[in-house]
């Protein structure tokens, strides 16, 4: 099959596969390498934590059930990384409510095992194209944070993420935020 123009058309960079099934990990590696990824495989949460300390991945393929915990035990650590990696959940055992919890915590796509090449391509495309829904997070702040503080948090988070994704290049960060460099400069002054 010819490489897909969407999932594989742009390199996936550094990809971390976290799955305790060795055979599945190797199959994912072979597929993701075709898509242009440099792949590291971890079979436990402990190994994954070490791997993300060594290098922030661009994409994480994260199995729900692992020998030393669940994806829920790692997701907050992944969300704290800058730049924040895209996360695709994979599982043959996660219940719908667990998949929902992952989605609420930023997992942008979920694939049920067993899966095929097309399912992985679609999940990666979804993760890349669909931003996570911030509405539940904003709603949870009602009564706890004033609107002005929420606006400030959103602005600061987007600014930090854009700078991280652009390796500090302000022109690229401005492009990611769809603002002019002058507006970006103003945002930076306000953040300090």
C-alpha atoms as an extended CHARMM CRD file, in Angstrom:
* protein
*
       192  EXT
         1         1  UNK       CA              0.0000000000        0.0000000000        0.0000000000  PROA      1               0.0000000000
         2         2  UNK       CA              1.2560000000        3.4980000000       -0.8070000000  PROA      2               0.0000000000
         3         3  UNK       CA              2.0340000000        5.6660000000        2.1710000000  PROA      3               0.0000000000
         4         4  UNK       CA             -0.9650000000        7.6510000000        3.2870000000  PROA      4               0.0000000000
         5         5  UNK       CA             -0.6380000000       11.3380000000        2.5210000000  PROA      5               0.0000000000
         6         6  UNK       CA             -2.1920000000       12.4000000000        5.7940000000  PROA      6               0.0000000000
         7         7  UNK       CA             -0.7440000000       10.1760000000        8.5420000000  PROA      7               0.0000000000
         8         8  UNK       CA              2.5220000000        9.4910000000        6.8160000000  PROA      8               0.0000000000
         9         9  UNK       CA              2.8350000000       12.5060000000        4.5660000000  PROA      9               0.0000000000
        10        10  UNK       CA              4.3710000000       14.5210000000        7.3810000000  PROA      10              0.0000000000
        11        11  UNK       CA              6.8880000000       12.7890000000        9.6220000000  PROA      11              0.0000000000
        12        12  UNK       CA              5.6640000000       11.7760000000       13.0430000000  PROA      12              0.0000000000
        13        13  UNK       CA              8.9750000000       12.6060000000       14.6740000000  PROA      13              0.0000000000
        14        14  UNK       CA              9.7100000000       10.8000000000       17.8950000000  PROA      14              0.0000000000
        15        15  UNK       CA              6.9860000000        8.3360000000       18.7450000000  PROA      15              0.0000000000
        16        16  UNK       CA              6.6510000000        6.4150000000       21.9870000000  PROA      16              0.0000000000
        17        17  UNK       CA              4.6820000000        3.1640000000       21.9490000000  PROA      17              0.0000000000
        18        18  UNK       CA              3.6320000000        2.0820000000       25.4360000000  PROA      18              0.0000000000
        19        19  UNK       CA              2.1970000000       -1.4470000000       25.2510000000  PROA      19              0.0000000000
        20        20  UNK       CA              3.0530000000       -4.5980000000       27.1830000000  PROA      20              0.0000000000
        21        21  UNK       CA              2.4530000000       -6.8690000000       24.1860000000  PROA      21              0.0000000000
        22        22  UNK       CA              5.8650000000       -7.2770000000       22.5490000000  PROA      22              0.0000000000
        23        23  UNK       CA              4.4620000000       -8.5260000000       19.2390000000  PROA      23              0.0000000000
        24        24  UNK       CA              2.0030000000       -5.6430000000       18.9620000000  PROA      24              0.0000000000
        25        25  UNK       CA              4.7500000000       -3.1720000000       19.8450000000  PROA      25              0.0000000000
        26        26  UNK       CA              6.9090000000       -4.5050000000       17.0170000000  PROA      26              0.0000000000
        27        27  UNK       CA              4.0060000000       -4.3750000000       14.5580000000  PROA      27              0.0000000000
        28        28  UNK       CA              3.2960000000       -0.7580000000       15.5370000000  PROA      28              0.0000000000
        29        29  UNK       CA              6.9790000000        0.0810000000       15.2100000000  PROA      29              0.0000000000
        30        30  UNK       CA              7.1080000000       -1.3030000000       11.6680000000  PROA      30              0.0000000000
        31        31  UNK       CA              4.0180000000        0.6510000000       10.6660000000  PROA      31              0.0000000000
        32        32  UNK       CA              5.0630000000        3.9150000000       12.3260000000  PROA      32              0.0000000000
        33        33  UNK       CA              8.5490000000        3.7490000000       10.8120000000  PROA      33              0.0000000000
        34        34  UNK       CA              6.8530000000        3.6200000000        7.4060000000  PROA      34              0.0000000000
        35        35  UNK       CA              5.1120000000        6.8510000000        8.4130000000  PROA      35              0.0000000000
        36        36  UNK       CA              8.4650000000        8.5030000000        9.1350000000  PROA      36              0.0000000000
        37        37  UNK       CA              8.5810000000        8.0480000000       12.8970000000  PROA      37              0.0000000000
        38        38  UNK       CA             11.5370000000        7.2570000000       15.1050000000  PROA      38              0.0000000000
        39        39  UNK       CA              9.9420000000        4.7390000000       17.4650000000  PROA      39              0.0000000000
        40        40  UNK       CA             10.7690000000        3.7650000000       21.0260000000  PROA      40              0.0000000000
        41        41  UNK       CA              8.8280000000        0.9560000000       22.6970000000  PROA      41              0.0000000000
        42        42  UNK       CA              8.1140000000        0.6810000000       26.4170000000  PROA      42              0.0000000000
        43        43  UNK       CA              6.2390000000       -2.1550000000       28.0650000000  PROA      43              0.0000000000
        44        44  UNK       CA              5.5400000000       -0.5130000000       31.4410000000  PROA      44              0.0000000000
        45        45  UNK       CA              4.6220000000        2.8820000000       32.8580000000  PROA      45              0.0000000000
        46        46  UNK       CA              7.9980000000        2.9420000000       34.6080000000  PROA      46              0.0000000000
        47        47  UNK       CA              9.8540000000        2.5500000000       31.2990000000  PROA      47              0.0000000000
        48        48  UNK       CA              7.6150000000        5.1820000000       29.6980000000  PROA      48              0.0000000000
        49        49  UNK       CA              8.3820000000        7.6710000000       32.4780000000  PROA      49              0.0000000000
        50        50  UNK       CA             12.1040000000        7.1550000000       31.9370000000  PROA      50              0.0000000000
        51        51  UNK       CA             11.6900000000        7.5580000000       28.1780000000  PROA      51              0.0000000000
        52        52  UNK       CA              9.7770000000       10.8520000000       28.4220000000  PROA      52              0.0000000000
        53        53  UNK       CA             12.4190000000       12.2420000000       30.7820000000  PROA      53              0.0000000000
        54        54  UNK       CA             15.0750000000       11.4820000000       28.1720000000  PROA      54              0.0000000000
        55        55  UNK       CA             13.1390000000       12.9150000000       25.2360000000  PROA      55              0.0000000000
        56        56  UNK       CA              9.6920000000       14.4610000000       24.8640000000  PROA      56              0.0000000000
        57        57  UNK       CA              7.8530000000       12.4340000000       22.2110000000  PROA      57              0.0000000000
        58        58  UNK       CA              5.7730000000       14.0120000000       19.4580000000  PROA      58              0.0000000000
        59        59  UNK       CA              3.2580000000       11.1540000000       19.5640000000  PROA      59              0.0000000000
        60        60  UNK       CA              2.4310000000        8.5520000000       22.2050000000  PROA      60              0.0000000000
        61        61  UNK       CA              0.5450000000        5.3690000000       21.3770000000  PROA      61              0.0000000000
        62        62  UNK       CA             -0.6290000000        4.4260000000       24.8770000000  PROA      62              0.0000000000
        63        63  UNK       CA             -2.1900000000        1.1010000000       25.8630000000  PROA      63              0.0000000000
        64        64  UNK       CA             -4.7780000000        1.4150000000       28.6080000000  PROA      64              0.0000000000
        65        65  UNK       CA             -3.8190000000       -1.5980000000       30.7400000000  PROA      65              0.0000000000
        66        66  UNK       CA             -0.1850000000       -2.0870000000       31.6400000000  PROA      66              0.0000000000
        67        67  UNK       CA              1.5390000000       -4.3420000000       34.1930000000  PROA      67              0.0000000000
        68        68  UNK       CA              2.1810000000       -1.4510000000       36.6050000000  PROA      68              0.0000000000
        69        69  UNK       CA             -1.0030000000        0.5930000000       36.1600000000  PROA      69              0.0000000000
        70        70  UNK       CA             -3.2200000000        2.1860000000       33.5530000000  PROA      70              0.0000000000
        71        71  UNK       CA             -2.9140000000        4.9660000000       31.0130000000  PROA      71              0.0000000000
        72        72  UNK       CA             -4.7070000000        7.2040000000       33.5210000000  PROA      72              0.0000000000
        73        73  UNK       CA             -1.5920000000        6.9600000000       35.7110000000  PROA      73              0.0000000000
        74        74  UNK       CA              0.5820000000        8.4970000000       32.9670000000  PROA      74              0.0000000000
        75        75  UNK       CA             -1.6900000000       10.9090000000       31.1480000000  PROA      75              0.0000000000
        76        76  UNK       CA             -1.2130000000       13.8850000000       33.4880000000  PROA      76              0.0000000000
        77        77  UNK       CA              2.5580000000       13.5730000000       33.1560000000  PROA      77              0.0000000000
        78        78  UNK       CA              2.2160000000       13.5590000000       29.3680000000  PROA      78              0.0000000000
        79        79  UNK       CA             -0.0530000000       16.6140000000       29.5120000000  PROA      79              0.0000000000
        80        80  UNK       CA              2.5480000000       18.5040000000       31.5530000000  PROA      80              0.0000000000
        81        81  UNK       CA              5.2660000000       18.0190000000       28.9100000000  PROA      81              0.0000000000
        82        82  UNK       CA              6.2270000000       20.9090000000       26.6500000000  PROA      82              0.0000000000
        83        83  UNK       CA              5.6100000000       20.6360000000       23.8220000000  PROA      83              0.0000000000
        84        84  UNK       CA              2.6960000000       18.4150000000       24.7170000000  PROA      84              0.0000000000
        85        85  UNK       CA              2.6980000000       15.1720000000       22.7280000000  PROA      85              0.0000000000
        86        86  UNK       CA             -0.3140000000       13.9220000000       20.8340000000  PROA      86              0.0000000000
        87        87  UNK       CA             -1.7310000000       10.8480000000       22.5670000000  PROA      87              0.0000000000
        88        88  UNK       CA             -3.6000000000        7.9860000000       20.9250000000  PROA      88              0.0000000000
        89        89  UNK       CA             -5.1180000000        5.4470000000       23.3140000000  PROA      89              0.0000000000
        90        90  UNK       CA             -5.0910000000        1.7700000000       22.3760000000  PROA      90              0.0000000000
        91        91  UNK       CA             -6.7490000000       -1.0830000000       24.2070000000  PROA      91              0.0000000000
        92        92  UNK       CA             -8.5380000000       -4.3610000000       23.9800000000  PROA      92              0.0000000000
        93        93  UNK       CA             -9.8250000000       -4.1670000000       27.5420000000  PROA      93              0.0000000000
        94        94  UNK       CA            -10.7730000000       -0.5490000000       28.3430000000  PROA      94              0.0000000000
        95        95  UNK       CA            -14.4230000000       -0.0480000000       29.1620000000  PROA      95              0.0000000000
        96        96  UNK       CA            -16.3130000000        2.8640000000       27.5540000000  PROA      96              0.0000000000
        97        97  UNK       CA            -16.1230000000        4.9340000000       30.7500000000  PROA      97              0.0000000000
        98        98  UNK       CA            -12.3350000000        4.4880000000       30.8340000000  PROA      98              0.0000000000
        99        99  UNK       CA            -12.0340000000        5.5810000000       27.2050000000  PROA      99              0.0000000000
       100       100  UNK       CA            -14.2170000000        8.5840000000       28.1190000000  PROA      100             0.0000000000
       101       101  UNK       CA            -11.9120000000        9.4350000000       31.0450000000  PROA      101             0.0000000000
       102       102  UNK       CA             -8.9300000000        9.3720000000       28.6950000000  PROA      102             0.0000000000
       103       103  UNK       CA            -10.7240000000       11.6450000000       26.2470000000  PROA      103             0.0000000000
       104       104  UNK       CA            -11.5620000000       14.0550000000       29.0690000000  PROA      104             0.0000000000
       105       105  UNK       CA             -7.8730000000       14.1770000000       29.9780000000  PROA      105             0.0000000000
       106       106  UNK       CA             -6.6370000000       14.9620000000       26.4820000000  PROA      106             0.0000000000
       107       107  UNK       CA             -6.3580000000       11.6710000000       24.5870000000  PROA      107             0.0000000000
       108       108  UNK       CA             -7.3950000000       12.7520000000       21.1080000000  PROA      108             0.0000000000
       109       109  UNK       CA             -8.1040000000        9.3630000000       19.5410000000  PROA      109             0.0000000000
       110       110  UNK       CA             -8.7540000000        5.8310000000       20.7170000000  PROA      110             0.0000000000
       111       111  UNK       CA             -8.2730000000        2.5560000000       18.8500000000  PROA      111             0.0000000000
       112       112  UNK       CA             -9.6680000000       -0.7860000000       19.9800000000  PROA      112             0.0000000000
       113       113  UNK       CA             -7.5610000000       -3.9240000000       19.6260000000  PROA      113             0.0000000000
       114       114  UNK       CA             -7.2830000000       -5.7480000000       17.3440000000  PROA      114             0.0000000000
       115       115  UNK       CA             -6.7810000000       -3.0180000000       14.7870000000  PROA      115             0.0000000000
       116       116  UNK       CA             -5.4170000000       -2.6970000000       11.2890000000  PROA      116             0.0000000000
       117       117  UNK       CA             -3.2480000000       -0.2200000000        9.4380000000  PROA      117             0.0000000000
       118       118  UNK       CA             -6.2010000000        1.9530000000        8.4150000000  PROA      118             0.0000000000
       119       119  UNK       CA             -7.4370000000        2.2620000000       12.0160000000  PROA      119             0.0000000000
       120       120  UNK       CA             -3.9980000000        3.4530000000       13.1220000000  PROA      120             0.0000000000
       121       121  UNK       CA             -3.8010000000        5.9400000000       10.2310000000  PROA      121             0.0000000000
       122       122  UNK       CA             -7.2450000000        7.3070000000       11.0870000000  PROA      122             0.0000000000
       123       123  UNK       CA             -6.3970000000        7.5940000000       14.7850000000  PROA      123             0.0000000000
       124       124  UNK       CA             -3.1920000000        9.4940000000       14.0330000000  PROA      124             0.0000000000
       125       125  UNK       CA             -5.0310000000       11.7820000000       11.6150000000  PROA      125             0.0000000000
       126       126  UNK       CA             -7.7240000000       12.4370000000       14.2210000000  PROA      126             0.0000000000
       127       127  UNK       CA             -5.1290000000       13.1570000000       16.9100000000  PROA      127             0.0000000000
       128       128  UNK       CA             -3.3160000000       15.5770000000       14.6270000000  PROA      128             0.0000000000
       129       129  UNK       CA             -6.3460000000       17.3920000000       13.2870000000  PROA      129             0.0000000000
       130       130  UNK       CA             -8.8360000000       17.4650000000       16.1460000000  PROA      130             0.0000000000
       131       131  UNK       CA             -7.9660000000       19.7110000000       19.0640000000  PROA      131             0.0000000000
       132       132  UNK       CA             -9.1160000000       18.4790000000       22.4370000000  PROA      132             0.0000000000
       133       133  UNK       CA            -12.3630000000       19.9500000000       23.7060000000  PROA      133             0.0000000000
       134       134  UNK       CA            -11.6710000000       22.5300000000       26.3990000000  PROA      134             0.0000000000
       135       135  UNK       CA            -15.3410000000       23.0260000000       27.2710000000  PROA      135             0.0000000000
       136       136  UNK       CA            -15.4150000000       20.4390000000       30.1160000000  PROA      136             0.0000000000
       137       137  UNK       CA            -12.2830000000       21.9680000000       31.6290000000  PROA      137             0.0000000000
       138       138  UNK       CA            -13.6360000000       25.4950000000       31.4360000000  PROA      138             0.0000000000
       139       139  UNK       CA            -16.9670000000       24.3990000000       32.9090000000  PROA      139             0.0000000000
       140       140  UNK       CA            -15.1840000000       22.7780000000       35.8410000000  PROA      140             0.0000000000
       141       141  UNK       CA            -13.6530000000       26.1650000000       36.7120000000  PROA      141             0.0000000000
       142       142  UNK       CA            -17.0100000000       27.8880000000       37.1930000000  PROA      142             0.0000000000
       143       143  UNK       CA            -17.2640000000       28.9250000000       40.8250000000  PROA      143             0.0000000000
       144       144  UNK       CA            -13.5770000000       28.2430000000       41.4100000000  PROA      144             0.0000000000
       145       145  UNK       CA            -11.8390000000       30.8210000000       39.2120000000  PROA      145             0.0000000000
       146       146  UNK       CA            -12.8970000000       34.2480000000       37.9870000000  PROA      146             0.0000000000
       147       147  UNK       CA            -13.3000000000       34.6620000000       34.2150000000  PROA      147             0.0000000000
       148       148  UNK       CA            -10.3190000000       37.0130000000       34.0120000000  PROA      148             0.0000000000
       149       149  UNK       CA             -8.0590000000       34.3750000000       35.6170000000  PROA      149             0.0000000000
       150       150  UNK       CA             -9.3090000000       31.6610000000       33.2160000000  PROA      150             0.0000000000
       151       151  UNK       CA             -8.6200000000       33.9320000000       30.2420000000  PROA      151             0.0000000000
       152       152  UNK       CA             -5.1180000000       34.5480000000       31.5940000000  PROA      152             0.0000000000
       153       153  UNK       CA             -4.4990000000       30.8170000000       32.0870000000  PROA      153             0.0000000000
       154       154  UNK       CA             -5.6720000000       29.9770000000       28.5710000000  PROA      154             0.0000000000
       155       155  UNK       CA             -3.5650000000       32.7400000000       27.0440000000  PROA      155             0.0000000000
       156       156  UNK       CA             -0.4570000000       31.7430000000       29.0030000000  PROA      156             0.0000000000
       157       157  UNK       CA             -0.8970000000       28.0180000000       28.2590000000  PROA      157             0.0000000000
       158       158  UNK       CA             -1.3360000000       28.6340000000       24.5360000000  PROA      158             0.0000000000
       159       159  UNK       CA              1.6680000000       30.9550000000       24.4900000000  PROA      159             0.0000000000
       160       160  UNK       CA              3.9010000000       28.4560000000       26.3240000000  PROA      160             0.0000000000
       161       161  UNK       CA              2.8010000000       25.5970000000       24.0750000000  PROA      161             0.0000000000
       162       162  UNK       CA              3.3100000000       27.6030000000       20.8750000000  PROA      162             0.0000000000
       163       163  UNK       CA              6.8080000000       28.6170000000       21.9770000000  PROA      163             0.0000000000
       164       164  UNK       CA              7.6150000000       25.0200000000       22.9360000000  PROA      164             0.0000000000
       165       165  UNK       CA              6.3650000000       23.6430000000       19.6150000000  PROA      165             0.0000000000
       166       166  UNK       CA              8.3720000000       26.2390000000       17.7160000000  PROA      166             0.0000000000
       167       167  UNK       CA             11.5440000000       25.7370000000       19.7930000000  PROA      167             0.0000000000
       168       168  UNK       CA             11.3200000000       29.3190000000       20.9980000000  PROA      168             0.0000000000
       169       169  UNK       CA             11.0320000000       30.8420000000       17.5220000000  PROA      169             0.0000000000
       170       170  UNK       CA              8.6610000000       33.7720000000       18.0050000000  PROA      170             0.0000000000
       171       171  UNK       CA              7.7240000000       34.0870000000       14.3440000000  PROA      171             0.0000000000
       172       172  UNK       CA              6.6890000000       30.4310000000       14.2160000000  PROA      172             0.0000000000
       173       173  UNK       CA              4.8860000000       30.7240000000       17.5590000000  PROA      173             0.0000000000
       174       174  UNK       CA              2.9250000000       33.7190000000       16.2470000000  PROA      174             0.0000000000
       175       175  UNK       CA              1.9550000000       31.6880000000       13.1730000000  PROA      175             0.0000000000
       176       176  UNK       CA              0.7650000000       28.7950000000       15.3560000000  PROA      176             0.0000000000
       177       177  UNK       CA             -1.3830000000       31.1840000000       17.3870000000  PROA      177             0.0000000000
       178       178  UNK       CA             -2.6690000000       32.9830000000       14.2900000000  PROA      178             0.0000000000
       179       179  UNK       CA             -1.5220000000       36.3560000000       15.6300000000  PROA      179             0.0000000000
       180       180  UNK       CA              0.9970000000       38.9150000000       14.4630000000  PROA      180             0.0000000000
       181       181  UNK       CA              4.4830000000       39.0430000000       15.9710000000  PROA      181             0.0000000000
       182       182  UNK       CA              3.5210000000       42.3510000000       17.5870000000  PROA      182             0.0000000000
       183       183  UNK       CA              0.5790000000       40.7190000000       19.3500000000  PROA      183             0.0000000000
       184       184  UNK       CA              2.8560000000       37.8680000000       20.4270000000  PROA      184             0.0000000000
       185       185  UNK       CA              5.3330000000       40.3920000000       21.8630000000  PROA      185             0.0000000000
       186       186  UNK       CA              2.4880000000       42.0220000000       23.7830000000  PROA      186             0.0000000000
       187       187  UNK       CA              1.3890000000       38.6250000000       25.1170000000  PROA      187             0.0000000000
       188       188  UNK       CA              4.9430000000       37.8750000000       26.2390000000  PROA      188             0.0000000000
       189       189  UNK       CA              5.1850000000       41.2050000000       28.0920000000  PROA      189             0.0000000000
       190       190  UNK       CA              1.8780000000       40.5460000000       29.8490000000  PROA      190             0.0000000000
       191       191  UNK       CA              3.0010000000       37.0380000000       30.8250000000  PROA      191             0.0000000000
       192       192  UNK       CA              6.0900000000       38.3620000000       32.6160000000  PROA      192             0.0000000000
